[in-house]
Amino acid sequence: QQQVKQSPQSLIVQKGGISIINCAYENTAFDYFPWYQQFPGKGPALLIAIRPDVSEKKEGRFTISFNKSAKQFSLHIMDSQPGDSATYFCAASTSPGAGNMLTFGGGTRLMVKP
Amino acid sequence: DTGVSQDPRHKITKRGQNVTFRCDPISEHNRLYWYRQTLGQGPEFLTYFQNEAQLEKSRLLSDRFSAERPKGSFSTLEIQRTEQGDSAMYLCASSRGAGETQYFGPGTRLLVL
């Protein structure tokens, strides 16, 4: 059972455009939602994360929007650059006492064209 | 570089052989996680340690898999009698504690022929 569904699977954006990746989750016990960026041959690296007590978090060009009632969250990359070309994973985890293991979405391969 | 390190980075083995991977977490991180990532998919949780104690194992972790963290520092993941379906990237992550950010290593890519 896939608990975190991510879309689209791939995305092509022109340089300077906005990249939008969406995720939906099922488990209402999730309370931590990070986004990871992964380059080929590398491990995932944390990009930005949000907890459900806020609806939006912004760090530089990256923004997470969170809709608790719809059980959805999204990543927006403003002014997308060729260096942003990578695979992006949303993830979710439950409270620290439950182990904090991350449940990942299927990934979105982003290509930013110069 | 004081990040999570994994060794080896690549491993090719024949079906039926045993393999062992090592993970060195960030210093003083007491939580250590193992994930498996197949091509085109997101990582899937396998198991995690709090110091030397293995606290949870996924149902993905069959009895051919065993993980240890004997002194609460580095960890090993062993796969016995490898199968072609074991071919994947094995990722290790560590965190300072419960609820803290997980930092991933570069992974060990396993190919079972």
Interface residues (C-beta under 8 A of the other chain):
Chain A: V4 Q6 Y32 P34 Y36 G41 K42 G43 P44 A45 L46 A49 F89 A91 S95 P96 G97 G99 N100 M101 L102 T103 F104 G105 G106 G107
Chain B: V4 R31 Y33 Y35 G40 Q41 G42 P43 E44 F45 Y48 L55 E56 S58 L91 A93 S95 G97 A98 G99 T101 Q102 Y103 F104 G105 P106 G107
